[in-house]
Amino acid sequence: MKILIKGIGSIGKRHLTNLIHLGYHNIVLISSKSEFESIINQLPVYTSVEQACRYHSFTHGLICSPTAVHHTDLVAFVNAGIKKIYLEKPVSHQNSNFDFVKPFISDGGQIFVGYDLHFDSGMIKVHELITKGIIGKVLSANAFVGQYLPDWRPFEDHRKGMSASIEKGGGVMLDLVHEFDYLCRFFGEPGKVASFYQHNKSLEIETEDVADVLIKFSSGVTATIHLDYHQPKLIRNCVFTGTYGTIIWDLAEKKVSCINSLKEVIDYDFSQFDRNDRFVSIIKAFMDGDQDNRLTDFNQGLISLKLVLAAKKSNDSNLVVNFMDLK
């Protein structure tokens, strides 16, 4: 196996470190930087996919670049003949033309999108409880995420980062696309979408910093998503209401609570679970093969992107958007 990684920012370095700890050392990097940490100095570094491919052939590729160049990088990886590709989420920042992906996949190529939250112990438990029908038929879900943007990456100016830039694919909805993704994983294809978002001046950024989204899934389940860059302390949870009870998933506190119709509460504690564990698990699954159903294929990853774009279209047009119209 020979691995190509494009982009060695925070997520690229995380994947690189985890790959090395898993025993993979045949790794080549692509970066425009001129100075690197010691772990990177030991590896070949090139400035483009084309340059790297002059000297190497790759079995696996990881795209960890900014969202706005995901499409361009994916084209380059496919053209380079890399048959197994890991693409960081989201797939893109706009409704790009991905027709080139179909023949690539038909010819045996694989693209997985980096929704590592599927490997979180809390999400696995929630999926298990819902699948087993513990709370009966799920009627609705209400997701809430908020964290003060300057606290996300305290060693960089949040006003100059990807989150602050429309051109780079920032904004609270694309940044927190995990919520759109896991609701689709639980409840299937979206039907209708309505949304309002805000752009406030206090953070000095050009992207939306507050968003409220209402989704009706084709299955009949309704869901709300609140996202913001302003909470002083991280809040991240989701409440699932069923005909026989309720599930409360608190990602920030690493616990799941299940309340049945008799008001009995069962708590599941995942406080010993380290956040990096899910990144190790998803990269291990990607390298090992395609048998792990927690991996997100390209078409599934495209749905969450289009759901965000539908939410933005709803706000901009002041209309309820039919998701099927975007397919």
C-alpha positions in Angstrom: 0.0 0.0 0.0 1.2 3.5 -0.8 -0.7 6.5 0.6 -1.0 10.0 -0.7 -2.2 12.8 1.6 -3.1 16.2 0.3 -3.3 18.9 2.9 -1.5 18.8 6.3 -3.5 21.2 8.3 -5.0 20.1 11.6 -7.1 17.2 10.1 -4.4 16.1 7.7 -1.8 15.9 10.5 -4.3 14.0 12.7 -4.8 11.4 9.9 -1.1 11.2 9.2 -0.3 10.6 12.9 -3.0 8.0 13.2 -1.8 6.2 10.0 1.8 6.0 11.4 0.5 4.7 14.7 -1.4 2.0 12.9 1.8 0.9 11.2 1.6 2.6 7.8 4.8 4.4 6.8 4.7 4.3 3.0 3.2 7.8 2.9 3.7 10.8 0.6 2.4 14.3 1.3 1.3 17.3 -0.8 1.6 20.7 0.6 2.5 24.3 -0.4 4.1 24.9 3.0 7.9 25.3 3.2 8.3 24.5 6.9 7.1 21.3 8.6 7.0 19.5 11.9 9.5 16.7 12.6 7.0 14.0 11.8 6.5 15.4 8.3 10.2 16.0 7.6 10.7 12.3 7.5 8.4 11.9 4.5 8.5 13.0 0.8 6.6 16.2 0.2 5.5 17.6 -3.2 3.5 20.6 -4.2 1.0 18.9 -6.5 -0.7 15.6 -7.2 0.8 15.6 -10.7 4.4 16.1 -9.3 3.9 13.3 -6.7 2.6 10.9 -9.4 5.7 11.4 -11.5 7.7 9.5 -8.9 5.1 7.3 -7.2 2.0 5.2 -7.8 -0.6 5.2 -5.0 -3.2 2.7 -3.8 -4.9 5.1 -1.3 -5.4 8.8 -1.2 -6.6 11.2 1.5 -8.0 14.7 0.6 -7.6 16.9 3.6 -7.5 20.2 1.9 -9.9 23.2 2.4 -13.5 22.5 1.4 -13.4 24.9 -1.5 -10.8 22.8 -3.4 -12.2 19.4 -2.7 -13.7 19.1 -6.1 -10.5 20.1 -7.9 -8.5 17.7 -5.7 -10.9 14.9 -6.3 -10.6 15.3 -10.0 -6.8 15.2 -9.7 -6.9 12.0 -7.5 -9.3 10.2 -9.9 -7.1 11.2 -12.9 -4.1 9.9 -11.1 -5.6 6.5 -11.0 -5.9 6.3 -7.2 -8.5 3.7 -6.7 -9.4 4.2 -3.0 -10.0 7.8 -1.9 -10.9 9.3 1.5 -12.5 12.7 1.0 -12.8 14.9 4.1 -16.3 16.2 4.7 -18.2 18.1 3.3 -17.9 16.9 -0.3 -17.7 20.5 -1.6 -19.0 24.0 -0.7 -21.2 24.3 -3.8 -23.3 22.2 -6.3 -20.3 21.2 -8.4 -20.4 18.8 -11.3 -19.5 15.3 -10.1 -20.4 13.4 -13.3 -16.8 12.1 -13.5 -17.3 10.1 -10.3 -19.8 7.7 -11.9 -17.4 6.0 -14.4 -14.7 6.0 -11.7 -16.9 4.0 -9.3 -18.2 1.8 -12.1 -14.6 0.9 -12.9 -14.0 -0.3 -9.3 -12.9 3.0 -7.7 -14.1 3.9 -4.2 -14.7 7.2 -2.5 -15.5 7.5 1.1 -16.4 10.8 2.8 -14.9 11.5 6.3 -17.9 11.4 8.5 -16.0 10.2 11.5 -19.0 10.8 13.9 -20.4 7.5 12.6 -17.6 5.8 14.6 -18.5 7.7 17.9 -19.6 5.4 20.7 -22.6 7.6 21.5 -23.9 7.7 17.9 -23.4 3.9 17.6 -25.6 3.5 20.7 -28.3 5.9 19.4 -28.3 4.1 16.1 -28.7 0.8 17.9 -31.6 2.0 20.1 -33.5 3.5 17.2 -33.0 0.4 15.0 -34.2 -1.8 17.8 -37.3 0.3 18.2 -36.7 0.9 21.9 -38.6 4.2 21.8 -41.1 3.0 19.1 -41.5 4.9 15.9 -39.4 8.0 15.9 -41.5 11.1 15.3 -39.0 13.9 15.5 -35.4 14.9 16.2 -34.1 18.2 17.5 -30.3 18.8 17.1 -28.5 21.7 18.7 -24.8 22.7 18.3 -23.1 25.8 19.5 -19.6 26.8 20.3 -17.8 30.2 20.3 -15.8 30.3 17.0 -12.6 31.9 18.4 -12.3 28.9 20.8 -12.3 26.3 18.0 -8.7 27.0 17.0 -7.3 29.2 19.7 -3.9 29.5 18.1 -5.2 31.1 14.9 -7.1 34.3 14.2 -10.7 33.0 13.6 -11.3 36.0 11.2 -8.7 34.6 8.8 -9.6 30.9 9.0 -11.7 28.8 6.6 -14.8 29.2 8.7 -14.8 32.9 8.2 -14.5 32.8 4.4 -17.3 32.2 1.8 -14.6 31.5 -0.9 -13.0 28.8 1.2 -16.3 27.1 2.0 -16.9 28.3 5.5 -20.0 29.0 7.5 -21.7 27.3 10.3 -23.8 25.0 8.1 -20.9 23.5 6.2 -18.7 23.5 9.3 -21.3 21.6 11.3 -22.6 19.4 8.4 -22.3 16.3 10.7 -25.7 17.1 12.0 -27.3 17.0 8.5 -25.4 13.8 7.8 -26.4 11.8 10.9 -30.1 12.7 10.6 -30.0 11.4 7.0 -28.3 8.3 8.2 -31.0 7.7 10.8 -34.1 8.7 8.8 -33.3 8.4 5.1 -33.8 10.8 2.2 -35.0 14.4 3.0 -38.2 15.6 1.6 -38.7 19.3 2.3 -36.3 21.9 3.8 -36.9 25.3 5.3 -34.3 27.5 6.9 -33.3 30.9 8.3 -29.7 31.9 8.9 -28.0 35.0 10.3 -24.9 37.0 9.5 -24.0 39.0 12.6 -21.1 41.6 12.8 -19.8 40.7 16.2 -17.4 37.9 15.0 -16.1 39.9 12.0 -16.6 37.1 9.5 -18.3 37.0 6.2 -20.1 33.7 6.6 -23.4 32.8 8.3 -22.9 32.4 12.1 -26.4 31.2 13.2 -28.7 28.9 11.4 -32.0 27.2 12.1 -33.2 24.5 9.8 -36.4 22.5 9.6 -36.4 19.2 7.6 -39.3 16.8 6.8 -37.9 13.4 5.7 -39.6 11.2 3.1 -40.1 8.7 6.0 -42.4 11.3 7.8 -39.9 12.2 10.5 -39.5 15.9 11.1 -36.2 17.4 12.4 -34.8 20.7 13.5 -31.1 21.7 13.5 -29.8 24.8 15.4 -26.2 25.8 14.7 -24.2 28.7 16.0 -20.7 30.1 16.5 -21.6 31.9 19.7 -22.1 29.5 22.7 -19.5 30.4 25.4 -19.4 26.7 26.4 -19.8 23.9 23.8 -23.4 22.5 23.6 -24.0 19.6 21.3 -27.0 17.3 21.6 -29.9 15.8 19.9 -33.3 14.8 21.3 -35.2 12.0 19.5 -38.9 11.7 20.3 -40.7 8.4 19.7 -44.1 6.9 20.3 -42.8 5.0 23.4 -40.1 7.3 24.7 -37.2 9.6 24.2 -33.5 9.4 23.5 -31.2 12.2 24.5 -27.8 12.2 23.0 -25.3 14.6 24.5 -22.2 14.6 22.5 -20.5 17.3 24.6 -21.0 15.3 27.8 -20.4 12.0 26.1 -23.6 10.3 27.3 -26.9 8.9 26.0 -30.1 8.7 28.0 -33.1 6.6 27.1 -36.4 7.5 28.8 -39.3 5.0 28.3 -43.1 5.6 28.6 -42.9 4.8 32.3 -40.4 7.6 32.8 -37.7 5.2 33.6 -34.2 6.4 32.6 -31.3 4.4 31.4 -28.0 6.2 31.1 -25.1 5.1 28.9 -21.8 6.8 29.8 -19.0 7.2 27.2 -16.8 9.5 29.2 -13.8 7.2 28.7 -14.1 7.5 25.0 -11.4 9.7 23.5 -12.4 11.9 20.5 -9.4 10.7 18.5 -10.6 7.1 18.9 -13.2 7.7 16.2 -10.6 9.1 13.8 -8.4 6.1 14.4 -11.4 3.8 13.7 -12.5 5.5 10.5 -9.0 5.5 9.0 -8.5 1.8 10.1 -11.8 0.9 8.4 -10.8 2.9 5.2 -7.4 1.1 5.0 -8.8 -2.3 5.9 -11.5 -2.5 3.3 -15.1 -1.5 2.5 -17.0 -3.9 4.7 -17.7 -1.5 7.6 -21.2 -0.1 7.1 -20.2 3.0 9.2 -18.2 4.3 6.2 -20.0 6.9 4.1 -19.8 6.4 0.4 -19.7 9.3 -2.0 -23.4 9.3 -2.9 -24.3 9.4 0.8 -21.9 12.2 1.4 -23.4 14.2 -1.5 -26.8 14.1 0.2 -25.7 16.0 3.2 -24.0 18.6 1.0 -27.2 19.1 -1.0 -29.2 19.3 2.2 -27.0 22.3 3.3 -27.4 23.9 -0.1 -31.2 23.4 0.1 -31.2 25.1 3.5 -29.3 28.0 2.1 -31.6 28.2 -0.9 -34.6 28.2 1.4 -33.3 31.2 3.4 -32.3 33.1 0.2 -35.6 32.5 -1.5 -37.8 32.7 1.6 -39.4 29.4 0.4 -39.7 25.8 1.5 -37.4 23.8 -0.8 -38.3 20.4 -2.2 -35.1 18.4 -1.8 -35.9 16.2 -4.8 -35.7 19.3 -7.0 -31.9 19.5 -6.3 -31.1 16.0 -7.3 
